[in-house]
């Protein structure tokens, strides 16, 4: 039986041109970072422009990390994302209160039992496994040991953390994730994507799917 297609999310988008290029290649989702301390932070007005430039069937995801509720509410009302991604220590009740689908990040740098962690977030659409430790943002370009992921992890798994065109095919072959998430691995500088690296990343995802 043919394996399903691995979904692709390009995170840390700050420019309309990068979002449009990813959309033309068939990206499944883009990520807009609303954590003010991130080098990939995007303000509301820029985010609205990027969001409005997206065609149908591209999921616009708003990323937050331990933000104030009033800031989240402001972003959701003005930007109108399709999905929310929580990258910090937000409890399950907080994540579920916004009446939007959400993804919870699992910081593989500090969580030992990821199944127990995931079981707390019963309404999460999926879990993004990143290489960061708790309380630290992603986008570092560092990978983690994929063998840490138990074969019994039966939740939609989005693999992140240091993915790039040189390792994503291997990651897909080894992990068989529902989706992959890349940020720094397709950048020419922080927050600025490289079209050629994005093209190569997509090609390598397809190669990984073919070999899985």
Order of alpha helices (4+ residues) and beta strands (2+ residues): beta-alpha-beta-alpha-beta-alpha-beta-alpha-beta-alpha-beta-beta-alpha-beta-beta-beta-alpha
